Amino acid sequence: MADPKLRRVDVLGVGVSTVDQPMALAEITRWVETGERHYVCVTGVHGVMESQRDPELLAIHNASGLTTPDGMPMVWAGRKAGAEWMDRVYGPDLMLNVLTRAAERGWSSFLYGGKEGVPELLAEKLAERIPGVKFAGMYSPPFRPLTEAEDAEIVKRINDSGAQLVWVGLSTPKQERWMAAHRDRLDAPALFGVGAAFDFHAGLVPQAPPWMQRNGLEWFYRLTKEPKRLWRRYFRNNPAYLREIRKRPPFLRD
């Protein structure tokens, strides 16, 4: 049975799950053990603001099994709305926690995403870090959209692998769209859109220090590391989020 505290806080229309790491892990474990099939969106200001411009992406977030508070602004929004137990469920940490549980219980994972060679490097690094972790397969898709035949082949490949967990590293909003489009075609109980976690855990991109993460400053750290790629995202989304959240305060959904 789902935790009674597992509700949604409405953040500009996006239903963010009122979870912390142990709650998220318990719910995902329940899916795997009962065979329920869901996907997990790991969402911060970027995902919320992209959803303001894209009704389909908004619906995808709201149809998830969990939409976790990836950044501290989501946690602060939830606590302000009354979910004082909420805490950050950061994608890279969630990945480590779920894979540790997977190693304990014999679940296997499929890695989908990243540049060529990244899934293999990621699997190697995670195997060093989590004894007993199992990877049933991995695939780095081309930058272009897959053809129908290619897409059908990768669905078959994932299903034939027997993986219980599918980790999707395509960045927002591509990974959310991919999970929603493939949820009913994949046998794995849990799909995760974890984006940058692929590069972080593969050792290709450094993570912000814990004190910056706790204080909602990870965006600034990432901006200093990848300014050309990220400046437009942050300077477009962050001020707009602060403006809109004042006009539409978060609230707990029934």
Secondary structure, DSSP 8 states (H G I E B T S, - for coil): ---TT--EEEETTEEEE---HHHHHHHHHHHHHHT--EEEEEE-HHHHHHHHH-HHHHHHHHTSSEEEE-SHHHHHHHHHTT-TT-----HHHHHHHHHHHHHHHT-EEEEEESSTTHHHHHHHHHHHHSTT-EEEEEE---SS---HHHHHHHHHHHHHHT-SEEEEES-TTHHHHHHHHHGGG---SEEEE-TTHHHHHTTSS----HHHHHTT-HHHHHHHHSHHHHHHHHHHHHHHHHHHHHHS--EE--
